[in-house]
Amino acid sequence: MQVDPMTYRDLDPGQRILMGPGPSNVPSRVLQAMASPCIGHLDPYFLEIMDETQELLRFLFQTENSLTISVSGTGSSGMETCLVNLVEPGDKVLVCVNGVFGTRMCDIVTRIGGQLIRVDAPWGRAIDPDDVRRATKDKGASLIAVVHAETSTGACSPVADISKVAREVGALFLVDVVTSLGGMEVSLDSMGIDAAYGGTQKCISCPPGLSPVSFSPRAMEKLNGRKTPVPSWYLDMTMVSSYWGPERKYHHTAPINMIYAFREALRIIAEEGLEERWARHRLNHGALVSGLEAMGLEMLVPEDQRLPMLSAVLIPEGCDDLAARRALLERFGIEIGGGLGDLAGRIWRIGLMGHSCRPENVFIFLSALESILRAQGVKIREGGLQAASRVYDEASEYRG
Ligand SMILES: *Cc1c(COP(=O)(O)O)cnc(C)c1O
């Protein structure tokens, strides 16, 4: 087959304001780090960079776990890594489901021969720890899995309370922190989390391509005591960890430049401070929601269960979902997410994640949305921007 190279233009994606469910905007420092020379995956300089990345990652996860690494793949590869390493055929695995990502975990558990026990909550609501307790009392479980921040709905589940249930029944506790990590508190050790996986492109604001994963000593015990080999060669943590550990044993070629980028994104987080970063996410979320509600829009999730980094708002009556999202992108360069599954056409998912989580984005989005809805003839109230402004005025750190 022949191609004419002249047909293919220079790459020029243009700028976007990424306010969807991920990826978020990437700071230029991270992109610059990524453009550094590619060196060997066993080069002494690169091995130092790996060590530093692990240290920074332990800080982000708030853990002492020695197995704390990044899996070479997106968030879903971290999900698969945790499950293939910690579940053996026949193990009872309780998965909490209140959105798309819970169902994805169920799919993997079934594929690897785990005995699936599902605890459901309506989409847009948190998981109720009492439902988990009841299900484990009835059926037992060797592993309990939950999605902390359900990006498909904007609901936040009470991880610390579900962790207590896991301890009561002696189950390992696995948490999906893909969207929460870097945007709200995820403290593995104090929350009693045995295994967690994240993604780089949400509140960490690094391009997609790596999945930070951490296993507690209890999780390591389960892994080392397996009767059957880990069913995935690529994701087998006993082998991957001997590359990240002192042996430096080649397993697969690390994605060198992605790890540069990840380390830079983690450095930026350490410079800002975790508490400060979580507070910034809460503040901008508060302003966005005040603006939307002042315009007369309604949120999907009850206030005490809402995520700070992902807000699901009901699409107002008379609005053309696809046309509105297309106008946001084409006229204002803003990307937001639509609904998934039963929520398709019913909600928008507005992300304020990591580097994208800033007051100017809240104001640009609210004014863009207002003009689009008015052009579509949708009835909305005045005062969205003023309501958002008031939230910033009331927060002392933003007082001029
Ligand atoms: C995005 C996301 C994933 C999947 O991550 P990918 O990088 O798309 O593979 C898993 N869980 C949650 C909660 C997510 O938001």
The ligand as a Tripos MOL2 file, in Angstrom:
@<TRIPOS>MOLECULE
LIG
   15    15     1     0     0
SMALL
NO_CHARGES

@<TRIPOS>ATOM
      1 C1        -11.7130    7.2190   33.8000 C.3       1 LIG1
      2 C2        -12.0230    6.2000   34.8040 C.ar      1 LIG1
      3 C3        -11.5770    4.8790   34.6970 C.ar      1 LIG1
      4 C4        -10.9110    4.3290   33.4730 C.3       1 LIG1
      5 O1         -9.7450    4.9580   33.1720 O.3       1 LIG1
      6 P1         -9.1570    4.9300   31.6580 P.3       1 LIG1
      7 O2         -7.9280    5.7890   31.8130 O.co2     1 LIG1
      8 O3        -10.1910    5.5290   30.7840 O.co2     1 LIG1
      9 O4         -8.8340    3.5380   31.3250 O.co2     1 LIG1
     10 C5        -11.8490    4.0180   35.7440 C.ar      1 LIG1
     11 N1        -12.5130    4.4190   36.8390 N.ar      1 LIG1
     12 C6        -12.9720    5.6780   36.9630 C.ar      1 LIG1
     13 C7        -13.7190    6.0780   38.1960 C.3       1 LIG1
     14 C8        -12.7380    6.6090   35.9520 C.ar      1 LIG1
     15 O5        -13.1900    7.8590   36.0720 O.3       1 LIG1
@<TRIPOS>BOND
     1     1     2 1
     2     2     3 ar
     3     2    14 ar
     4     3     4 1
     5     3    10 ar
     6     4     5 1
     7     5     6 1
     8     6     7 2
     9     6     8 1
    10     6     9 1
    11    10    11 ar
    12    11    12 ar
    13    12    13 1
    14    12    14 ar
    15    14    15 1
@<TRIPOS>SUBSTRUCTURE
     1 LIG1         1 GROUP 0 **** ****
